[in-house]
Amino acid sequence: MDRFAISDARFEPDDTRDAVTLYQRFTFLRALFESENFQAGLHEIIRRPHTAWVTTSETVRPGAGMRADSHILRQFAKAGPRSAWPGGPIASIPSRLERKRTVATHDTAPNRFVKFALEHWRQILGDIDQGLANAQPTPAATRGRREIAAVMSQLEEVVHHDVFADVGRLARFPADDQVLQKGEGYRDIFKAYVETEFAARLSWQSSPEDYGAGQRDVAALYEYWAFIQLSQVVGDVVGQTFDMGPLVQSRPDGLTVGIRTGVETVLAGLIERFDRRMKVELCFNRTYRRGASPIASWTKPMRPDYSLLISPAEGEPATFEPIVLHFDAKYRVDFVKEIFGAEDEDADSLQPAPNLERGGALRADLLKMHAYRDAIHRTAGAYVLYPGGDNEGSGLQYPEYHELLPGLGAFVLRPTGTGSASGAPALRRFINDVLDHVATRLTKHERGRYWLEDAHGRSLLSRLTHSLAPPPPSTSVLLGYVKSREHWSWIQERKAYNVRAEGRHGGVHAGAALLQSQLLLLYCPAMHEVALARIVSDAEEVSIAGMAAMGYQEPRGSYWCVQLQWLEQAQWIRGLSPHLLEAYVRTRGLANGEPASALWSEIRSLTGGE
């Protein structure tokens, strides 16, 4: 329907004009007519209609008054019947002269299309009105016909305007007309017509209680709308547009929208952050049952409105435990204090809020978020989406610890007259921060999930043994240099150690034996500190951006990072000092601070121990 479009198009009758679909079309049309863009477009067309200049010609006698121009002068020398001109400058003149006139007209293809669209919408409203007239007389039908009559009168007023009085019938669909595609006002009407025709082929296969003539379950419709808005937000953050094709399903008599309460819908995409490729899935109405699935409920079935699953992409070498965030739409919540209560409230002062059918009693939604967090494996957060009147500059979040996840919270997500969602920027920032958090290596959250999986995992062979006996003499040890107090604090906070990657002075390649060490012996001459830890993960390469995201001071390249577990047996390293270990590294022919690998027996021999 854009540039280089076809000249002709075939149109077929709409066979989906059941009562529910007709009412949906009416609500769509009414919202369209009342929109600011549509009204402004009509006003612009009526104020400055498209005008074409048409040239007409007629044959007159030479004596008739006419304006002398080049066209008339050329006819004096043209062959044909002529009449004598006694006393004239020439002997004869043509017996008949052709006089041309150029007049302005509004009977153009763009104006014909606008008139056609208005009459087409008027016909749709007439069909709906006739359907309600044939139905059993009810207050809802009476109200519906009254609403239709009000919209019809607005259309009639525009259709009978003087601009369209001499405009003819549309004989060809002008999809390639540049005025309709680019003209002020005309492009708004053309866009509205295309949208309404596509919407006319769609049917929401939901229960009559959700969306019917005379009544609408607005809370259910808010769930549908919030899912579409959430998919747009996640798509913007991921950097790709989700394939919304699964939401529209074909059927013999038309198209149907696939988002329905109780039916699972999944949109998936890929994203790369800090050299970590992740798969992002947005699910609507996914049910988590008790079973063998890694992400399942361990009690009763749970079905949040929306779930955001973040997992390693296929082939991603830096694997991690998947996480899931849950969102619930609460249309009837006006203010966040209805969910979380006021800051100064205590448990004894809480009273149920009346008549919150979908929102539940006061604090019930908060308890539901806690239920999602506790009952569904690998849940990192649960959040409420509501169209309240709170300040939507930033969502309300309750982190459980000191990091973004795990946590609970609520975000405003409210429709507006302009079509954009109020509160979407705050939700977009939050999801963007979540993806950064998951992509960042060595967060406390990721480390905690690693140890939970290790402690409660099914494979006993994969668990580390935490023996209190001294390491065997053949145990490999990585001698890790700590350059400053800040570096030592970073290692303690992250429970990780970094080694320069290949390509820099002192860097090591991926297959270096020291990266396969079992123990890590840290020494910091600046603090005169020595510490022993067990290496509990494979080495993982982290880029300069990833190191900066983890709070490492002034990273200058890529690093190999390993996670560690502190060993508190001070007697194992008694007698070792940073200067003693520095001297040992120099005897190996290595530069000061360069990582080295040794056997435990070699380390103990430095102090004369066994």
C-alpha positions in Angstrom: 0.0 0.0 0.0 3.0 2.3 -0.2 5.4 3.2 -3.1 5.1 1.4 -6.5 1.8 0.0 -5.4 -0.5 -1.9 -7.8 -3.2 0.1 -9.7 -6.1 -2.2 -9.0 -7.1 -4.3 -6.0 -9.8 -7.0 -5.5 -12.2 -6.6 -2.6 -14.5 -9.3 -1.3 -17.5 -9.2 1.0 -16.7 -9.6 4.7 -18.3 -12.9 5.9 -17.4 -12.3 9.6 -20.2 -9.9 10.5 -21.4 -11.7 13.5 -22.8 -9.7 16.4 -19.6 -9.7 18.5 -17.4 -8.7 15.5 -19.8 -6.0 14.5 -19.8 -4.4 17.9 -16.0 -4.7 18.0 -15.9 -2.8 14.7 -18.2 -0.1 16.1 -16.1 0.5 19.2 -13.0 0.6 16.9 -14.7 3.1 14.5 -15.9 5.3 17.4 -12.5 5.4 18.9 -11.1 6.3 15.5 -13.6 9.1 14.8 -13.0 10.6 18.2 -9.2 10.5 17.9 -7.4 13.8 17.6 -5.5 12.7 14.4 -8.6 11.7 12.6 -10.5 14.9 13.5 -7.5 17.0 12.5 -7.2 15.2 9.2 -10.9 15.8 8.3 -10.6 19.4 9.3 -7.5 19.8 7.1 -9.3 18.2 4.1 -12.3 20.4 4.4 -10.2 23.5 4.9 -7.8 22.8 2.0 -9.3 20.1 -0.2 -7.2 18.7 -3.0 -7.9 20.7 -6.2 -7.3 19.7 -9.8 -7.4 22.1 -12.8 -9.5 20.8 -15.7 -9.4 22.2 -19.2 -12.7 22.3 -21.2 -13.2 23.3 -24.8 -16.2 24.6 -26.8 -16.7 25.8 -30.4 -17.9 29.4 -30.8 -18.4 31.9 -33.7 -15.6 34.3 -34.4 -17.8 37.2 -33.2 -18.1 35.8 -29.7 -16.0 37.4 -27.0 -12.9 35.6 -26.2 -9.4 36.2 -24.8 -6.7 36.4 -27.3 -3.9 33.9 -26.7 -1.5 31.8 -28.6 -4.1 29.1 -29.1 -6.6 31.5 -30.7 -3.9 33.1 -32.9 -2.7 29.7 -34.2 -6.3 28.9 -35.3 -6.3 32.0 -37.7 -3.7 30.2 -39.8 -5.2 26.8 -39.6 -6.8 25.1 -42.6 -10.6 24.5 -42.7 -13.9 26.3 -43.4 -13.3 30.0 -43.4 -15.4 33.2 -43.7 -14.6 36.5 -45.4 -13.5 39.4 -43.3 -14.3 42.5 -45.2 -12.0 45.4 -44.3 -10.1 43.2 -41.9 -6.3 42.9 -41.7 -6.6 39.5 -43.3 -9.0 38.3 -46.1 -10.7 35.5 -44.2 -10.9 34.0 -40.8 -12.0 30.5 -39.6 -15.8 29.9 -39.5 -15.5 28.4 -36.0 -13.0 28.9 -33.3 -12.2 26.6 -30.3 -12.3 28.3 -27.0 -10.6 26.6 -24.0 -11.3 27.2 -20.3 -9.3 26.0 -17.2 -11.5 25.5 -14.1 -10.8 24.2 -10.6 -12.5 21.0 -9.5 -12.7 18.9 -6.3 -13.7 15.8 -8.2 -10.3 14.1 -7.9 -9.2 10.6 -6.9 -8.1 11.6 -3.3 -11.4 13.3 -2.6 -13.3 10.4 -4.2 -11.5 8.0 -1.9 -12.3 10.1 1.2 -16.0 10.2 0.2 -15.9 6.5 -0.4 -14.3 5.8 3.0 -16.8 7.9 4.8 -19.8 6.3 3.1 -18.2 2.8 3.7 -18.0 3.5 7.4 -21.5 4.9 7.4 -22.7 1.6 5.8 -20.9 -0.4 8.5 -22.6 1.6 11.2 -25.9 1.0 9.5 -25.3 -2.7 9.5 -24.6 -2.7 13.2 -27.7 -0.6 13.9 -29.8 -3.0 11.8 -28.4 -5.9 13.7 -29.3 -4.3 17.1 -32.7 -3.4 15.7 -33.4 -7.0 14.8 -32.2 -8.2 18.2 -34.4 -8.5 21.3 -35.1 -5.1 22.8 -32.8 -4.6 25.8 -31.4 -1.6 27.5 -28.0 -2.5 26.1 -29.4 -2.6 22.5 -31.1 0.7 23.1 -28.0 2.3 24.4 -26.0 0.8 21.5 -28.4 2.3 18.9 -28.2 5.7 20.6 -24.4 5.6 20.5 -24.4 4.6 16.8 -26.9 7.4 16.0 -24.5 9.9 17.5 -21.6 8.7 15.4 -23.7 8.4 12.3 -24.8 12.1 12.6 -21.1 13.1 12.6 -20.4 11.1 9.5 -23.5 12.5 7.7 -22.4 16.0 8.4 -19.1 15.5 6.8 -20.3 13.5 3.8 -22.9 16.2 2.9 -20.3 19.0 3.1 -20.0 21.3 0.1 -16.5 19.9 -0.6 -18.0 16.5 -1.5 -21.1 17.8 -3.3 -19.7 17.4 -6.8 -17.3 14.6 -6.0 -18.1 11.4 -8.1 -18.0 7.7 -7.3 -14.7 5.9 -6.8 -14.1 3.7 -9.8 -10.5 2.6 -9.0 -8.8 2.0 -5.7 -6.0 4.6 -5.7 -3.4 2.8 -3.6 -0.6 4.4 -5.6 -1.9 8.0 -5.2 0.8 10.2 -3.7 -1.7 12.6 -2.2 -3.3 9.8 -0.2 0.2 8.6 0.9 1.7 11.9 1.8 -0.9 14.7 1.7 -1.8 16.5 5.0 -5.1 15.0 6.2 -5.4 12.6 3.4 -2.8 10.2 4.7 -4.6 10.1 8.0 -7.9 9.0 6.4 -6.0 6.5 4.2 -4.2 5.0 7.2 -7.5 4.8 9.1 -9.2 3.0 6.2 -6.4 0.4 5.9 -6.4 -0.2 9.7 -10.2 -0.5 9.9 -10.3 -2.9 6.9 -7.7 -5.1 8.6 -9.4 -5.0 11.9 -12.6 -5.9 10.2 -11.1 -9.3 9.4 -10.1 -9.9 13.0 -12.2 -11.6 15.6 -11.4 -11.9 19.3 -12.3 -15.4 20.2 -13.0 -14.7 23.8 -16.1 -15.4 25.9 -19.1 -13.1 25.6 -18.4 -11.9 29.1 -15.1 -10.4 28.1 -16.3 -8.4 25.0 -19.9 -8.3 24.0 -22.4 -5.8 22.7 -23.5 -3.7 25.7 -20.8 -4.9 28.2 -17.0 -5.4 28.3 -14.8 -7.0 30.9 -12.3 -4.2 30.9 -10.0 -6.0 33.2 -9.6 -8.8 30.7 -9.1 -6.4 27.8 -6.4 -4.6 29.9 -4.6 -7.9 30.2 -4.6 -8.3 26.4 -3.5 -4.7 25.9 -0.8 -4.9 28.5 0.7 -8.0 26.9 1.0 -6.2 23.5 2.6 -3.2 25.3 4.9 -5.5 27.2 5.9 -7.2 24.0 6.7 -3.9 22.4 8.8 -2.8 25.4 10.8 -6.1 25.5 11.2 -5.9 21.7 12.6 -2.4 22.0 15.1 -3.5 24.7 16.1 -6.6 22.8 16.6 -4.6 19.7 14.3 -6.6 17.4 10.6 -6.6 16.6 8.9 -9.7 17.9 7.1 -11.8 15.3 3.5 -11.0 16.2 2.4 -13.5 13.5 1.4 -16.2 16.1 -1.1 -13.8 17.6 -3.1 -13.8 14.3 -4.4 -17.2 13.3 -6.2 -18.0 10.0 -9.6 -19.7 9.9 -11.9 -20.6 7.1 -14.0 -17.5 7.4 -11.3 -15.0 8.3 -8.7 -14.2 10.9 -8.8 -14.5 14.7 -6.6 -12.9 17.4 -4.7 -15.6 19.3 -4.4 -13.9 22.6 -7.0 -15.4 24.9 -7.3 -15.9 28.6 -6.2 -19.5 29.4 -4.4 -20.0 26.1 -0.6 -19.8 26.2 1.1 -17.5 23.8 4.9 -17.2 23.4 7.1 -14.6 21.7 10.8 -15.3 21.5 13.9 -13.3 20.5 17.7 -13.3 21.0 20.0 -10.6 22.5 23.7 -10.2 23.2 24.9 -8.3 26.2 28.5 -8.1 27.5 29.5 -11.0 25.1 26.8 -13.2 26.5 24.1 -14.4 24.1 20.7 -14.9 25.7 17.3 -16.1 24.6 14.4 -14.0 25.7 10.8 -15.5 25.8 7.7 -13.5 26.7 4.8 -15.8 27.6 1.2 -15.0 28.1 -0.9 -17.3 30.4 1.9 -19.9 30.8 0.9 -22.5 33.5 3.6 -23.8 35.7 2.7 -27.3 37.0 4.4 -29.6 39.3 6.8 -31.8 37.3 10.3 -32.5 36.0 10.6 -29.2 34.1 13.5 -27.0 35.3 11.0 -24.1 35.7 7.9 -25.5 37.4 5.8 -25.1 40.5 6.7 -27.4 43.4 3.3 -27.0 45.0 0.0 -26.2 43.1 -0.2 -25.0 39.5 0.5 -21.3 39.0 -0.4 -19.2 36.0 0.9 -15.6 36.0 -0.5 -13.3 33.4 3.0 -12.8 31.7 6.4 -14.4 32.2 9.7 -13.2 30.9 12.2 -16.1 30.6 15.9 -15.4 30.1 18.1 -18.3 29.3 21.4 -19.0 27.5 21.1 -19.0 23.7 21.9 -22.2 21.8 25.6 -22.6 21.6 26.4 -20.0 24.2 29.7 -21.1 26.0 29.1 -19.0 29.1 26.1 -20.9 30.3 24.1 -19.8 33.4 21.0 -20.8 35.2 17.9 -19.5 33.5 15.7 -17.0 35.4 12.1 -15.9 35.0 10.2 -12.7 35.9 6.5 -12.7 36.3 4.0 -9.9 35.7 0.3 -9.7 36.7 -2.1 -7.1 35.3 -4.3 -5.5 37.9 -6.8 -3.2 36.2 -8.8 -2.3 39.4 -5.8 -1.1 41.3 -5.7 2.7 41.5 -2.6 3.3 43.7 0.3 1.2 44.6 -0.5 1.4 48.3 -3.5 -0.8 47.6 -0.9 -3.6 46.9 2.0 -2.8 49.2 0.2 -0.6 51.7 1.6 2.7 53.1 5.2 2.8 54.3 4.1 3.4 57.9 1.4 0.7 58.1 1.8 -2.4 60.3 0.2 -5.8 59.9 -2.4 -5.1 62.6 -3.8 -2.0 60.8 -4.5 -3.6 57.5 -8.2 -3.9 56.5 -9.6 -5.6 53.4 -10.5 -3.3 50.5 -14.1 -3.9 49.3 -15.2 -4.9 45.8 -11.9 -5.5 44.2 -13.0 -8.4 42.2 -9.9 -9.0 40.1 -7.5 -7.1 42.3 -8.5 -8.9 45.4 -8.3 -7.6 49.0 -5.6 -5.3 50.2 -2.2 -7.0 50.1 -3.7 -10.0 48.3 -1.8 -9.0 45.2 1.4 -8.7 47.2 0.9 -12.1 48.6 0.3 -13.5 45.1 3.7 -12.0 44.0 5.3 -13.7 46.9 3.6 -16.9 45.9 5.1 -16.7 42.4 8.5 -16.0 43.8 8.4 -18.9 46.2 6.5 -21.6 44.4 8.0 -21.4 40.8 11.5 -22.6 40.5 14.1 -20.1 39.2 11.8 -17.1 39.7 13.9 -13.9 40.2 11.1 -11.4 40.5 7.3 -10.8 40.4 5.8 -7.5 39.5 2.3 -5.9 39.2 1.2 -3.8 36.1 -1.6 -1.5 36.9 -3.1 1.7 35.3 -3.1 3.7 38.5 -2.5 7.4 39.0 0.8 7.1 40.8 4.0 8.8 39.7 5.1 6.7 36.8 8.6 8.2 36.6 10.1 5.0 38.1 8.5 1.8 39.2 8.3 0.7 42.8 10.8 -2.1 43.5 11.7 -4.1 46.6 15.0 -5.9 46.1 15.5 -8.8 48.5 19.2 -8.1 48.9 21.5 -5.4 47.5 21.1 -6.2 43.8 18.3 -5.6 41.3 17.3 -9.3 41.6 15.6 -11.1 43.3 12.8 -8.6 44.1 9.2 -7.6 43.9 7.6 -4.4 42.7 4.9 -2.6 40.6 4.8 -0.5 37.5 2.2 1.9 36.1 1.1 1.0 32.5 -1.8 3.1 31.4 -3.4 3.8 27.9 -3.4 7.4 26.7 -5.2 9.3 24.1 -2.1 9.5 21.9 -1.7 5.7 21.6 1.5 5.5 23.6 1.5 3.7 27.0 2.1 5.9 30.1 4.7 4.3 32.3 6.3 2.3 29.4 9.7 4.2 29.8 10.1 3.1 33.4 9.2 -0.5 32.5 11.7 -0.4 29.6 14.5 0.9 31.9 13.8 -1.9 34.4 13.8 -4.7 31.8 17.0 -3.2 30.2 18.6 -3.3 33.7 17.5 -6.9 34.2 19.1 -8.0 31.0 22.3 -6.2 32.0 22.1 -7.8 35.4 21.7 -11.3 33.9 24.5 -10.7 31.3 26.9 -9.5 34.0 29.1 -12.2 35.2 29.8 -13.0 38.8 26.8 -11.1 40.3 25.8 -12.3 43.8 22.5 -13.3 42.3 24.1 -15.6 39.7 26.5 -17.0 42.3 23.6 -17.7 44.7 21.7 -19.5 41.9 24.9 -21.5 41.1 25.2 -22.8 44.7 21.5 -23.5 45.1 21.7 -25.6 42.0 24.8 -27.3 43.3 23.3 -28.0 46.7 19.9 -29.2 45.5 20.9 -30.6 42.1 20.2 -34.1 41.2 23.7 -35.1 40.1 25.7 -36.1 43.2 28.8 -36.6 41.1 28.8 -33.0 40.0 28.9 -31.7 43.6 32.2 -30.4 45.0 33.5 -32.2 48.1 34.2 -29.8 51.0 36.7 -31.9 52.9 38.5 -30.4 55.9 41.6 -32.5 55.2 44.6 -30.6 53.8 44.9 -30.7 50.0 47.0 -33.5 48.5 50.5 -32.6 47.4 49.6 -33.0 43.7 46.9 -30.3 44.0 47.4 -27.6 41.4 47.4 -24.0 42.7 47.0 -20.7 40.9 49.2 -18.0 42.4 47.0 -14.9 42.1 48.6 -11.4 42.4 46.3 -8.7 44.0 47.5 -5.3 43.0 45.8 -3.0 45.5 43.3 -2.7 48.3 40.5 -1.9 45.8 41.4 -5.0 43.8 41.2 -7.1 47.0 37.8 -5.6 47.9 36.5 -6.4 44.4 37.6 -10.0 44.7 36.0 -10.3 48.2 32.7 -8.8 47.0 32.5 -10.7 43.7 34.1 -13.9 45.0 36.0 -14.1 41.8 39.5 -13.6 40.5 40.6 -12.3 37.1 43.6 -13.1 34.9 44.6 -11.1 31.8 43.5 -12.7 28.5 45.8 -13.4 25.7 47.0 -10.4 23.7 48.3 -8.3 26.6 51.5 -8.5 28.6 51.2 -11.3 31.1 48.0 -12.6 29.4 47.2 -16.3 29.1 45.5 -18.3 26.3 42.3 -20.2 26.7 44.0 -23.6 27.1 46.5 -22.5 29.7 47.1 -25.1 32.4 46.9 -22.5 35.2 43.3 -21.9 34.3 42.5 -25.5 35.3 44.0 -25.1 38.8 42.0 -26.5 41.7 43.1 -23.9 44.4 43.7 -20.2 44.3 46.4 -18.6 46.5 46.0 -14.9 46.6 48.8 -12.6 47.8 48.6 -8.8 48.1 51.9 -7.0 48.9 50.1 -3.7 49.3 48.0 -5.1 52.2 50.4 -7.8 53.3 47.5 -10.3 52.9 47.4 -13.9 51.9 44.3 -16.0 51.4 43.4 -19.4 50.1 40.3 -20.3 48.1 38.9 -23.2 46.0 38.2 -22.5 42.3 34.6 -23.6 41.7 34.0 -22.8 38.1 35.6 -23.0 34.7 37.5 -19.9 33.4 35.1 -17.5 31.6 36.3 -14.7 29.3 34.8 -11.3 30.1 35.2 -8.3 27.9 36.3 -4.8 29.0 32.6 -3.8 29.0 31.6 -6.7 31.1 34.4 -6.0 33.6 33.3 -2.4 33.9 29.7 -3.5 34.4 30.9 -5.7 37.3 32.6 -2.7 39.0 36.2 -3.5 38.1 38.3 -0.4 38.3 39.8 0.8 35.0 39.7 -2.4 33.0 42.1 -2.3 30.0 41.1 -5.4 28.1 39.6 -8.8 28.4 40.1 -11.1 31.4 39.7 -14.7 32.3 37.5 -14.9 35.4 37.0 -17.8 37.8 34.6 -18.1 40.8 36.0 -19.1 44.1 35.0 -20.3 47.5 37.0 -19.1 50.5 38.8 -21.7 52.6 39.1 -20.7 56.2 41.8 -23.2 57.3 44.4 -20.7 58.3 46.8 -23.4 59.4 47.2 -24.5 55.7 48.9 -21.2 54.8 50.7 -20.5 58.0 54.1 -19.1 57.3 53.3 -17.8 53.8 53.7 -14.1 53.1 53.2 -12.0 50.0 56.9 -11.2 49.7 57.8 -14.9 49.9 55.4 -15.7 47.1 56.7 -12.7 45.0 60.2 -14.1 45.3 59.0 -17.5 44.3 57.3 -16.1 41.1 60.6 -14.3 40.2 62.6 -17.5 40.5 60.2 -19.0 37.9 61.4 -16.3 35.5 58.1 -14.5 35.5 57.4 -10.7 35.8 56.1 -9.2 39.0 52.4 -9.8 39.3 52.3 -12.3 36.4 50.1 -15.4 37.2 51.8 -18.6 37.9 50.8 -22.2 38.6 52.4 -24.5 41.2 51.8 -27.7 43.1 50.6 -27.6 46.7 53.8 -29.5 47.7 55.9 -26.7 46.1 53.9 -24.1 48.0 54.3 -25.9 51.4 58.1 -26.3 50.7 58.5 -22.5 50.8 57.8 -22.6 54.6 59.5 -25.9 55.2 56.0 -27.5 55.7 54.9 -30.9 54.5 
